[in-house]
Amino acid sequence: MSSIPEHLKQVNQRIREAAEAWGRDCDDIQLLAVSKTRTADEIAEALKAGQHLFGESYLQEALEKITALRGANAQWHYIGRVQSNKTRAIAENFDWVHSVDKAKQARRLNEQRPQNMPPLNVCLQIKVDEEESKGGLTAKEAEALIEEFSGFTRLRLRGLMTLPAPAEDFEGQRRPFCELRRLRDRLATDEIPLETLSMGMSADIEAAIAEGATIVRAGTAIFGPRNPVISRN
């Protein structure tokens, strides 16, 4: 018997307990299952168990799974780096993009989003530490890019995302999430409320929820050890 349904129960229980501990409404927090390197069959099992949000980083692999599961009640989130030669496929096939950190990316996604599809949901990736391997906007850059979104009619700016460096203790985990929340509070307006905070992964879900996360991610905690990557196109 697959362990995916049981693992999903465990992760969702962690979310419920953290929400209760920090006075949050559990319904305000969504679980994004990181399904990169996972098979369409594994995702189908998660769908049967009630999971509907899936995060993908490797475009070609993702497109194959989106095709295989077309018609299923899956919502697809692109969480990898947005490269210019991939924006059309992302715009045509995904519901959300969590990793926009350049105006050029936003413009291309807006131009390439099909008119017959709803606006593409977008989070801006914010850099909250000096880890060189991670992309992201500074607070000043984010503020400037947000001002451009009024011209992007095929995009819907939903909020902010961050991927901080790992921290050993709970307070260390909370610190970058608190920084993102405070930035959101400063940049949000009535027109663009930035209601989404996409932050927190398997190891620090509780800290992210304490600081207001509305989307948290889990991969191995749901699917087990990651499958080998054959192609990252």
ChimeraX attribute file (.defattr): number of C-alpha atoms within 10 A of each C-alpha:
attribute: neighborCount
match mode: 1-to-1
recipient: residues
	/A:1	4
	/A:2	10
	/A:3	12
	/A:4	19
	/A:5	18
	/A:6	12
	/A:7	17
	/A:8	21
	/A:9	14
	/A:10	14
	/A:11	18
	/A:12	16
	/A:13	12
	/A:14	15
	/A:15	21
	/A:16	18
	/A:17	15
	/A:18	20
	/A:19	21
	/A:20	14
	/A:21	12
	/A:22	14
	/A:23	11
	/A:24	18
	/A:25	11
	/A:26	16
	/A:27	10
	/A:28	12
	/A:29	21
	/A:30	18
	/A:31	21
	/A:32	21
	/A:33	26
	/A:34	25
	/A:35	26
	/A:36	23
	/A:37	19
	/A:38	21
	/A:39	14
	/A:40	18
	/A:41	12
	/A:42	13
	/A:43	23
	/A:44	19
	/A:45	15
	/A:46	25
	/A:47	17
	/A:48	12
	/A:49	14
	/A:50	13
	/A:51	20
	/A:52	19
	/A:53	23
	/A:54	24
	/A:55	24
	/A:56	23
	/A:57	20
	/A:58	18
	/A:59	22
	/A:60	15
	/A:61	20
	/A:62	28
	/A:63	16
	/A:64	13
	/A:65	20
	/A:66	18
	/A:67	11
	/A:68	13
	/A:69	15
	/A:70	10
	/A:71	8
	/A:72	12
	/A:73	14
	/A:74	18
	/A:75	15
	/A:76	22
	/A:77	26
	/A:78	26
	/A:79	22
	/A:80	16
	/A:81	19
	/A:82	22
	/A:83	12
	/A:84	11
	/A:85	9
	/A:86	16
	/A:87	20
	/A:88	17
	/A:89	15
	/A:90	24
	/A:91	25
	/A:92	15
	/A:93	19
	/A:94	20
	/A:95	19
	/A:96	24
	/A:97	28
	/A:98	23
	/A:99	26
	/A:100	26
	/A:101	23
	/A:102	17
	/A:103	16
	/A:104	13
	/A:105	16
	/A:106	24
	/A:107	17
	/A:108	17
	/A:109	27
	/A:110	23
	/A:111	16
	/A:112	16
	/A:113	23
	/A:114	16
	/A:115	11
	/A:116	6
	/A:117	12
	/A:118	12
	/A:119	19
	/A:120	23
	/A:121	18
	/A:122	24
	/A:123	23
	/A:124	26
	/A:125	26
	/A:126	24
	/A:127	22
	/A:128	20
	/A:129	14
	/A:130	10
	/A:131	11
	/A:132	8
	/A:133	6
	/A:134	16
	/A:135	19
	/A:136	22
	/A:137	19
	/A:138	15
	/A:139	17
	/A:140	8
	/A:141	14
	/A:142	21
	/A:143	15
	/A:144	12
	/A:145	17
	/A:146	16
	/A:147	10
	/A:148	12
	/A:149	18
	/A:150	12
	/A:151	10
	/A:152	16
	/A:153	12
	/A:154	22
	/A:155	23
	/A:156	18
	/A:157	24
	/A:158	21
	/A:159	23
	/A:160	25
	/A:161	29
	/A:162	26
	/A:163	21
	/A:164	19
	/A:165	13
	/A:166	10
	/A:167	14
	/A:168	9
	/A:169	10
	/A:170	12
	/A:171	10
	/A:172	12
	/A:173	21
	/A:174	20
	/A:175	17
	/A:176	23
	/A:177	27
	/A:178	17
	/A:179	14
	/A:180	24
	/A:181	21
	/A:182	12
	/A:183	16
	/A:184	20
	/A:185	13
	/A:186	11
	/A:187	16
	/A:188	15
	/A:189	10
	/A:190	6
	/A:191	7
	/A:192	16
	/A:193	14
	/A:194	18
	/A:195	16
	/A:196	21
	/A:197	26
	/A:198	29
	/A:199	26
	/A:200	26
	/A:201	21
	/A:202	15
	/A:203	15
	/A:204	20
	/A:205	23
	/A:206	24
	/A:207	25
	/A:208	27
	/A:209	28
	/A:210	18
	/A:211	22
	/A:212	22
	/A:213	28
	/A:214	20
	/A:215	21
	/A:216	23
	/A:217	23
	/A:218	22
	/A:219	20
	/A:220	15
	/A:221	18
	/A:222	22
	/A:223	22
	/A:224	12
	/A:225	10
	/A:226	12
	/A:227	12
	/A:228	8
	/A:229	11
	/A:230	8
	/A:231	10
	/A:232	12
	/A:233	10
